[in-house]
Every structure is written in structure tokens, then in C-alpha cells.
Amino acid sequence: MKPGIHPSYEPVVFRDKAGGFAFLTRSTATSDKTVEWEDGNTYPVIDVEISSASHPFYTGQARVLDTAGRVEKFQKRYGADGRRGAR
């Protein structure tokens, strides 16, 4: 790697505000806020709105859309072939 052109790659804590979940990793992102981690060291912390700990897809709380009802509503409104005048 060429010296002097790459950002610093240091330990950072990412904290999920919605799920109360935090993890320590390395990143080029940084922050002015800090947090004391489980190992006793202080690291910069970046608060994120959503992560795999709180996202509905990963937690199994995703909503299922009623697509059959939508298709029936469309066919009722526009007819079986989808044209407005063909009833």
C-alpha cells in the first residue's frame, strides 16, 4: 500500500439505537463520541438507526403483504385482461 493516501483503519464500536446491540469492529469511520467497551478500553462509537439485531427481516417480524387480495381488487376494477373498457 502506498503510504499517506489511505484513511486510518482502527477499532470502532457500532451501536444499534433501536435494538440495544453493539459490536466492536475495525473501520475507517470515526466519531467524536466514545464508549468504554467490555475490555476496559475506550473506543469511538457510531450510533446506527438499524442493524441486523433490529431489522424486521433478520428478526423474523417482517410483514407479509396480501398480494392475492390486491390481484382480485385489480381484476374487479379493470377486468380480467387489465384494460378498463373490457368488462
C-alpha positions in Angstrom: 0.0 0.0 0.0 1.1 3.5 -0.7 1.9 5.4 2.5 -0.1 8.5 3.3 -3.1 8.1 1.0 -5.3 5.6 3.0 -7.5 6.6 5.9 -6.7 5.1 9.3 -8.3 1.7 10.0 -8.9 1.4 13.7 -11.3 -0.2 16.2 -14.8 1.3 16.4 -18.0 0.4 18.2 -21.2 0.4 16.2 -24.3 0.7 18.5 -27.8 0.0 17.3 -30.1 2.5 18.9 -33.3 0.5 18.3 -32.1 -2.9 19.4 -29.7 -2.1 22.2 -27.0 -4.1 20.4 -23.4 -3.1 20.0 -20.3 -4.7 18.4 -16.7 -3.8 18.1 -15.1 -4.0 14.7 -12.5 -2.1 12.7 -13.5 0.7 10.3 -12.3 3.8 8.6 -15.3 5.6 10.1 -14.7 7.7 13.2 -16.7 9.7 15.7 -16.1 12.3 18.4 -18.3 10.3 20.9 -16.6 7.5 22.8 -17.7 4.5 24.9 -15.9 2.2 27.3 -16.0 -1.3 25.9 -16.1 -4.6 27.8 -12.4 -5.0 27.7 -11.9 -1.7 29.6 -10.6 0.3 26.6 -12.3 3.4 25.2 -13.3 3.4 21.6 -15.1 5.8 19.2 -18.9 4.9 19.0 -21.1 5.3 15.9 -24.8 5.1 16.5 -26.8 3.5 13.8 -30.6 3.5 13.4 -31.0 -0.1 12.4 -28.8 -3.3 12.2 -29.3 -7.0 11.9 -30.3 -7.1 15.5 -33.4 -4.9 15.0 -34.2 -5.2 11.2 -37.6 -7.0 10.7 -36.1 -9.2 8.0 -33.5 -10.6 10.3 -35.6 -10.8 13.5 -38.5 -12.7 11.7 -41.0 -9.9 12.3 -41.4 -9.0 8.6 -44.9 -8.2 7.5 -46.5 -10.3 4.7 -48.5 -8.4 2.2 -51.8 -9.6 1.0 -51.0 -9.9 -2.7 -53.9 -12.2 -3.5 -56.3 -9.5 -2.3 -54.6 -6.9 -4.4 -54.8 -9.0 -7.6 -58.5 -9.6 -7.0 -59.1 -5.9 -6.4 -57.3 -5.1 -9.6 -59.3 -7.6 -11.6 -62.5 -6.4 -10.1 -61.7 -2.8 -11.1 -60.2 -3.3 -14.5 -61.4 -6.7 -15.6 -59.6 -9.9 -16.2 -57.3 -8.7 -19.0 -56.3 -5.4 -17.3 -58.0 -3.0 -19.7 -60.5 -0.5 -18.3 -63.2 -0.9 -21.0 -63.2 -4.7 -21.2 -65.7 -5.9 -18.6 
